[in-house]
Amino acid sequence: MENFIKRDKNDIFGIPFFNIIFKNRFFQRLIQIIVLFLFCYAIYFGIINPTKEENLFTTALFWGLFWPFFMVTTLATFGRIFCGVCPHGFIGKYITKFGLKKDMPKMLKNPLIGVLLLFFGWWFVYYMFPEFFKTPYSTAMMFLVMTVFAVIFYYIYDKMAYCKYICPIGTVTKVFSKVGFTKLETYKSECQSCRTFDCAKACSYDLKPFTFEKKNSMEDCTLCMDCASSCENVAFKFKKPSNTLFNKFKTSKAEVWALILLTAAISITMSFHHALSRSAIFEEFFWTKTARYFENIIDFGGIDTVGLFAFLYAVLISIFLSVGGIFIASKIMRVDFSNTFYTLGYAFAPLFIIGGLSHIGEFFFYSYASNIVNGFNQVFNLGFENMKPLATRKDEWVHIFNIFTHFGYIWAFVIMYFRLKLINTKRYLKLIAFPFASALIIFYMSLNFYKVYVFKTYGANVIHNHSNHQMKTETQKSIN
């Protein structure tokens, strides 16, 4: 272990407050234990109290606290810090130590597995059956099943293979964290004389922190900070936002597809279904018309057909615009398509992770804050009065958070500009190729302006329900 005396000004470990949060082992263990307790208790409470009427806590914890704030907000800023306190990763490190330590088969060593599990297992189901995961029981059972699978994988396979390949949010957090403004690395001058490599030995993911800066990549690092505890020369530094994305690094097919699929499943589909479907002309949109057409032919039962077709169209449009746009751009620049696609595809990262902050900001006031407070009060008898939502959709000031949507596509354009600089071709060809490579970004931007136009021109529909048959019937009644 090396002893270090003076840290750089941009080293987060040099700031006492952040040093306690990110490096102090006692504080870290305390947070990990608290998160693990809340995680397990929310599952238990969701099973014994399965309905929304008797249980606010389970859904509030997972969908009101963990997902929006521990995941999306931190990924856009400090990076994968939630992975550092994730209950699965926390217990996984101990299970792996006495496990079988087998090498994961090649067929499972594909990070796209986790991405597809999230894409189909969560989002595809969510848009077809929007209420399915919203009950405490279904939420608890889903995380219980995930935990059982995680424990099995940790016990059988070595080097935290579950986190790298199977975890539904593993690859997602890895790629979206590149948008943030922090980076783990080491001090070169001190590392040159090191012969013990304590930081690498301490890493459960078999990584070498002293190579991160040279590779311009933190690889599968989850910011658990075990390396920082083993050696003082490990640094956690503030960097320019999205610093990694402005330079070369080893690209990953799974990461680029995670960006495209998540942008489609979240940003685009929610604009179609959750936003535009609240407008007075929701029946005029092509996904609604498609749903109505098939409803007259096939009995879909309880499936939200509008949500299903909004999702399918969003995915098809996103794939067509990203792949087709970059394909045309590669032809214009006279370069290899595959390399160009996986180089430029990283520019789509801000669309969801920064643009999504607008949704989180609004829903913090609409429901997250009140649900979290009331949920914890219900379980732990904190003595608070029942908290009402801090705002409603009639409060115009809440829409100030829409500014993040604009930040999202502006920052995506900036990253696309710098990613194009990495392509070896003539400058004027890059200029011509830019709008084609940015087709998905342009569509995302246009869609957000279109939403504003629709609501200003036609207004909102007073009835908004995910059950499309009910929504259609009630709307027709109101018209009659």
C-alpha positions in Angstrom: 0.0 0.0 0.0 1.3 3.4 -1.0 1.0 6.5 1.2 0.0 9.7 -0.5 0.4 13.2 0.9 -1.2 15.8 -1.3 -4.2 15.4 -3.6 -5.1 17.4 -6.7 -7.7 20.1 -6.4 -10.2 18.2 -8.5 -9.8 15.0 -6.4 -13.1 14.3 -4.6 -11.2 12.4 -1.9 -9.5 15.6 -1.0 -12.8 17.3 0.0 -13.6 16.2 3.6 -17.4 15.9 3.1 -17.1 13.8 -0.1 -14.2 11.9 1.4 -16.6 10.6 4.1 -19.3 9.8 1.6 -17.2 8.1 -1.0 -14.1 6.8 0.8 -14.8 6.3 4.5 -15.2 2.5 4.9 -17.3 2.8 8.1 -19.8 5.2 6.4 -19.9 3.1 3.2 -20.6 -0.1 5.1 -23.3 1.7 7.1 -25.0 2.9 3.9 -24.6 -0.6 2.3 -26.2 -2.3 5.3 -29.1 0.3 5.5 -29.8 -0.1 1.7 -29.7 -3.9 2.1 -32.1 -3.8 5.0 -34.5 -1.5 3.2 -34.2 -3.7 0.1 -35.0 -7.0 2.0 -37.7 -5.4 4.2 -39.5 -3.9 1.1 -39.6 -7.4 -0.5 -40.9 -9.0 2.8 -43.4 -6.2 3.3 -44.6 -6.4 -0.3 -45.3 -10.2 0.1 -47.2 -10.0 3.4 -49.0 -6.7 2.4 -49.6 -7.2 -1.4 -52.1 -4.4 -2.2 -51.6 -0.7 -2.7 -54.1 0.2 0.0 -52.1 -1.5 2.7 -48.6 -1.0 1.4 -47.2 2.3 0.0 -43.6 1.4 1.1 -42.5 -1.3 -1.3 -43.4 0.6 -4.5 -42.3 3.9 -3.1 -38.8 2.5 -2.3 -38.1 0.8 -5.6 -39.9 3.1 -8.1 -39.9 6.4 -6.2 -36.4 6.3 -4.5 -34.1 3.7 -5.9 -34.8 4.0 -9.6 -35.2 7.8 -10.1 -32.7 9.1 -7.5 -30.2 6.4 -6.7 -30.0 5.4 -10.4 -30.9 8.1 -13.0 -29.9 11.2 -11.0 -26.6 9.8 -9.8 -25.7 8.2 -13.2 -26.0 11.7 -14.8 -23.7 13.2 -12.2 -21.3 11.1 -10.1 -21.6 7.9 -12.2 -22.2 4.3 -11.0 -22.3 5.1 -7.3 -25.5 3.2 -6.8 -23.7 0.0 -8.0 -21.3 0.6 -5.1 -24.1 0.2 -2.6 -26.3 -2.2 -4.6 -27.6 -5.0 -2.3 -26.8 -7.6 -4.9 -23.2 -6.4 -5.4 -22.7 -6.0 -1.7 -23.7 -9.6 -0.8 -22.2 -10.9 -4.0 -18.7 -10.1 -2.9 -19.0 -12.2 0.2 -20.8 -15.1 -1.6 -18.2 -15.2 -4.3 -15.4 -15.7 -1.7 -16.7 -19.1 -0.6 -18.4 -20.0 -3.9 -17.3 -22.4 -6.6 -15.4 -19.7 -8.5 -16.0 -21.2 -11.9 -15.4 -19.3 -15.1 -18.7 -18.2 -16.7 -19.4 -20.1 -20.0 -18.7 -18.1 -23.2 -22.4 -18.2 -24.2 -23.3 -16.2 -21.1 -20.4 -13.8 -21.3 -22.4 -11.3 -23.3 -23.5 -8.0 -21.6 -26.4 -7.8 -24.1 -28.1 -10.5 -22.0 -28.8 -8.1 -19.2 -29.9 -5.3 -21.5 -32.4 -7.6 -23.2 -33.7 -8.8 -19.8 -34.4 -5.2 -18.9 -35.8 -4.4 -22.3 -38.2 -7.3 -22.6 -38.7 -8.4 -19.0 -39.5 -4.9 -17.7 -40.4 -2.3 -20.5 -42.1 -4.6 -22.9 -44.3 -6.0 -20.1 -44.8 -2.6 -18.6 -46.4 -1.1 -21.7 -48.6 -4.1 -22.3 -49.7 -4.4 -18.6 -48.9 -1.0 -17.0 -50.3 -1.9 -13.6 -48.6 -5.3 -13.4 -45.3 -4.1 -11.7 -47.0 -1.3 -9.8 -48.5 -3.5 -7.1 -46.4 -4.1 -4.0 -46.7 -7.9 -4.4 -45.5 -8.1 -8.0 -42.7 -5.6 -7.3 -41.5 -7.7 -4.3 -41.7 -11.0 -6.2 -39.8 -9.6 -9.1 -36.9 -8.4 -6.9 -37.0 -11.6 -4.9 -36.6 -13.7 -8.1 -33.8 -11.5 -9.3 -32.1 -11.8 -5.9 -32.3 -15.6 -5.9 -30.8 -15.7 -9.4 -28.1 -13.3 -8.4 -27.1 -15.4 -5.4 -26.9 -18.5 -7.5 -24.7 -16.8 -10.1 -22.5 -15.3 -7.4 -22.0 -18.7 -5.8 -21.2 -20.5 -9.0 -19.2 -18.0 -11.0 -16.1 -15.9 -10.2 -15.2 -12.2 -10.7 -18.7 -10.8 -10.1 -19.8 -12.2 -13.5 -23.5 -11.6 -12.7 -22.9 -7.9 -12.5 -21.0 -7.8 -15.7 -23.3 -9.9 -17.9 -26.6 -10.9 -16.3 -27.7 -7.9 -14.2 -30.5 -6.1 -16.1 -29.0 -2.7 -15.2 -25.3 -3.7 -15.3 -24.5 -2.6 -18.8 -27.0 0.2 -18.7 -25.3 1.8 -15.7 -21.9 1.3 -17.3 -22.7 3.1 -20.5 -24.9 5.9 -19.1 -22.4 6.7 -16.4 -20.1 8.0 -19.1 -22.2 11.1 -19.3 -21.3 12.0 -15.7 -18.5 14.2 -14.5 -16.3 12.0 -12.4 -13.7 9.4 -13.0 -11.7 6.9 -10.9 -8.0 6.8 -11.6 -4.6 6.8 -9.8 -1.6 9.1 -9.4 0.9 8.2 -12.1 4.0 9.4 -10.3 3.3 7.3 -7.2 2.2 4.3 -9.1 5.4 4.1 -11.1 7.3 2.8 -8.0 4.5 0.5 -6.8 5.3 -3.3 -6.8 2.4 -4.5 -4.6 -0.6 -3.6 -6.9 -2.9 -3.5 -3.8 -5.6 -1.6 -5.7 -5.9 -4.4 -8.3 -5.8 -7.1 -5.7 -8.6 -5.5 -3.8 -10.9 -5.3 -6.9 -13.6 -8.0 -6.9 -14.1 -7.4 -10.6 -10.5 -8.2 -11.5 -9.8 -4.6 -12.7 -6.6 -2.5 -12.6 -7.4 1.1 -11.7 -4.0 2.3 -12.7 -4.9 1.5 -16.3 -8.2 3.5 -16.4 -6.7 6.8 -17.5 -4.7 5.3 -20.3 -7.7 3.3 -21.6 -10.0 6.3 -21.1 -12.4 3.8 -19.6 -13.3 2.6 -16.1 -14.4 -0.8 -17.7 -16.7 -2.6 -15.3 -15.9 -0.5 -12.3 -18.9 0.0 -10.0 -17.2 2.6 -7.7 -17.4 0.3 -4.7 -14.1 2.0 -3.6 -12.5 -1.1 -2.3 -9.4 -0.1 -4.3 -9.4 3.3 -2.7 -9.4 1.7 0.8 -6.4 -0.4 -0.1 -4.2 2.4 -1.5 -4.1 6.1 -1.0 -3.0 6.8 -4.5 -6.4 6.0 -6.0 -8.2 9.2 -6.9 -11.8 10.0 -7.6 -11.7 13.1 -9.7 -14.1 15.7 -11.1 -13.8 15.9 -14.8 -15.5 17.7 -17.6 -19.0 16.3 -18.2 -19.0 13.4 -20.5 -15.2 13.6 -20.7 -14.8 10.0 -21.7 -17.1 10.4 -24.7 -15.0 13.1 -26.2 -12.0 10.8 -26.8 -11.3 7.3 -28.0 -11.9 4.2 -25.9 -12.8 0.6 -26.6 -16.4 0.6 -27.8 -18.9 -2.1 -26.9 -21.8 -3.3 -29.1 -23.9 -4.0 -26.1 -23.5 -0.5 -24.7 -24.5 1.2 -27.9 -27.6 -1.0 -28.3 -28.4 -0.4 -24.6 -28.5 3.4 -25.5 -30.7 2.9 -28.5 -33.1 0.4 -26.9 -33.5 2.4 -23.7 -34.0 5.7 -25.5 -36.7 4.0 -27.5 -38.3 2.2 -24.5 -38.2 5.2 -22.2 -37.8 8.5 -23.8 -39.6 7.9 -27.1 -42.4 5.6 -25.9 -43.2 7.7 -22.9 -43.5 10.8 -25.2 -45.9 8.8 -27.4 -47.9 7.1 -24.8 -47.6 8.9 -21.5 -47.4 12.4 -22.9 -49.2 12.7 -26.2 -51.8 10.2 -25.2 -52.9 12.8 -22.6 -53.7 15.2 -25.3 -57.2 15.9 -26.7 -56.3 14.3 -30.0 -54.8 11.1 -28.7 -57.1 9.0 -31.0 -55.5 10.6 -34.1 -51.9 9.3 -33.5 -50.8 6.4 -35.6 -50.0 4.1 -32.7 -53.5 4.7 -31.3 -55.1 4.1 -34.7 -53.1 0.9 -35.2 -54.2 -0.3 -31.7 -57.9 0.4 -32.5 -57.6 -1.4 -35.9 -56.3 -4.6 -34.3 -58.7 -4.3 -31.4 -61.5 -4.7 -33.9 -59.9 -7.9 -35.2 -58.4 -9.5 -32.1 -59.5 -9.7 -28.5 -56.4 -8.5 -26.6 -58.0 -9.1 -23.2 -56.3 -6.9 -20.6 -53.4 -5.8 -22.8 -52.9 -2.0 -23.1 -52.9 -2.1 -26.9 -52.1 1.6 -27.3 -49.1 1.2 -25.0 -48.0 -1.9 -26.9 -48.0 -0.2 -30.3 -46.5 3.0 -29.0 -43.7 0.9 -27.7 -43.3 -1.1 -30.9 -43.3 2.0 -33.1 -40.9 3.8 -30.8 -38.4 0.9 -31.1 -38.8 0.6 -34.9 -38.3 4.3 -35.4 -35.3 4.5 -33.0 -33.6 1.6 -34.7 -34.4 2.9 -38.2 -33.1 6.4 -37.5 -30.0 5.4 -35.6 -28.9 2.6 -37.9 -30.2 4.1 -41.1 -28.9 7.6 -40.3 -25.4 6.4 -39.4 -25.3 4.1 -42.4 -26.0 7.0 -44.7 -23.4 9.1 -42.8 -20.8 6.3 -43.2 -21.5 6.2 -47.0 -21.1 10.0 -47.2 -17.8 9.9 -45.2 -16.7 6.8 -47.2 -15.8 4.8 -44.1 -16.7 1.4 -42.6 -20.3 1.3 -41.3 -19.8 -1.0 -38.3 -16.9 1.0 -36.8 -18.8 4.3 -37.5 -22.0 3.0 -35.9 -20.3 1.9 -32.7 -18.2 5.0 -32.5 -21.0 7.5 -33.1 -23.7 5.6 -31.2 -22.5 6.8 -27.9 -23.7 10.3 -28.7 -27.3 9.1 -27.9 -26.4 8.7 -24.2 -27.8 12.1 -23.0 -31.2 11.7 -24.6 -32.5 9.5 -21.7 -30.1 10.1 -18.9 -30.2 13.9 -19.0 -33.5 14.3 -20.7 -35.0 11.9 -18.2 -34.2 14.3 -15.4 -37.2 16.4 -16.5 -39.6 13.5 -15.7 -37.9 12.8 -12.4 -38.0 16.5 -11.4 -41.7 16.8 -12.2 -42.7 13.5 -10.6 -40.8 14.3 -7.5 -43.4 17.0 -6.8 -46.3 15.0 -8.4 -45.9 11.8 -6.4 -42.4 10.6 -5.5 -41.9 12.9 -2.4 -45.3 12.2 -0.9 -45.1 8.4 -1.6 -41.7 8.1 -0.1 -42.6 10.0 3.1 -46.0 8.2 3.5 -44.4 4.9 2.7 -41.7 5.2 5.3 -44.2 6.6 7.8 -46.5 3.7 7.3 -43.8 1.1 7.9 -41.7 2.7 10.6 -44.4 4.7 12.4 -42.5 8.0 12.1 -45.5 10.1 13.3 -45.8 12.3 10.3 -49.2 13.4 9.0 -50.2 12.0 5.7 -48.3 14.1 3.1 -50.1 15.3 0.0 -48.3 15.7 -3.4 -46.3 18.9 -3.5 -47.8 19.8 -6.9 -50.4 18.8 -9.5 -50.3 18.8 -13.3 -52.2 22.1 -13.2 -49.1 23.8 -11.6 -47.2 25.4 -14.5 -44.1 26.0 -12.5 -43.3 22.3 -12.3 -42.7 22.4 -16.1 -39.4 24.3 -15.4 -37.8 20.8 -15.3 -38.5 20.4 -19.0 -35.2 22.4 -19.5 -33.4 19.1 -18.9 -35.1 17.7 -22.1 -33.4 20.5 -24.1 -30.1 20.0 -22.3 -30.3 16.3 -23.3 -30.5 16.8 -27.1 -28.1 19.8 -27.1 -25.5 17.8 -25.2 -26.1 14.8 -27.6 -25.3 17.1 -30.5 -22.1 18.2 -28.8 -21.0 14.7 -28.2 -21.9 13.7 -31.8 -19.6 16.5 -33.0 -16.7 15.2 -30.9 -17.4 11.6 -31.8 -17.3 12.5 -35.5 -13.9 14.0 -35.0 -12.7 10.5 -34.2 -13.6 9.3 -37.7 -10.7 9.5 -40.1 -12.1 11.3 -43.1 -12.3 14.7 -44.7 -13.8 17.5 -42.6 -16.4 18.7 -45.1 -17.7 15.1 -45.4 -18.2 15.0 -41.6 -20.2 18.3 -41.9 -22.5 16.8 -44.5 -22.8 13.5 -42.6 -23.6 15.2 -39.2 -27.4 15.6 -39.7 -27.8 12.0 -40.9 -25.7 10.6 -38.0 -27.8 12.8 -35.7 -31.2 11.6 -37.1 -32.3 10.0 -33.8 -31.3 13.2 -31.9 -33.1 15.4 -34.3 -36.3 13.2 -34.0 -36.1 13.4 -30.2 -35.7 17.1 -30.3 -38.6 17.5 -32.8 -40.8 15.2 -30.7 -40.4 17.4 -27.7 -41.3 20.6 -29.6 -44.3 18.7 -31.2 -45.6 17.8 -27.7 -45.6 21.5 -26.8 -47.4 22.4 -30.0 -50.1 19.7 -29.5 -51.0 20.7 -26.0 -51.0 24.4 -26.8 -53.1 23.9 -29.9 -55.5 21.1 -28.8 -55.2 21.0 -25.0 -55.2 18.0 -22.7 -57.7 15.2 -22.5 -59.5 15.3 -19.2 -59.6 11.5 -19.1 -56.2 9.6 -19.1 -56.2 6.0 -18.2 -53.8 3.2 -19.3 -56.8 1.0 -19.9 -57.4 1.9 -23.5 -60.9 0.4 -23.8 -62.0 2.3 -20.8 -60.3 5.5 -22.0 -62.0 5.2 -25.4 -65.5 4.5 -24.0 -65.3 7.3 -21.5 -64.1 9.8 -24.1 -66.9 8.8 -26.4 -69.4 9.3 -23.6 -68.1 12.7 -22.8 -68.3 13.7 -26.4 -71.9 12.5 -26.7 
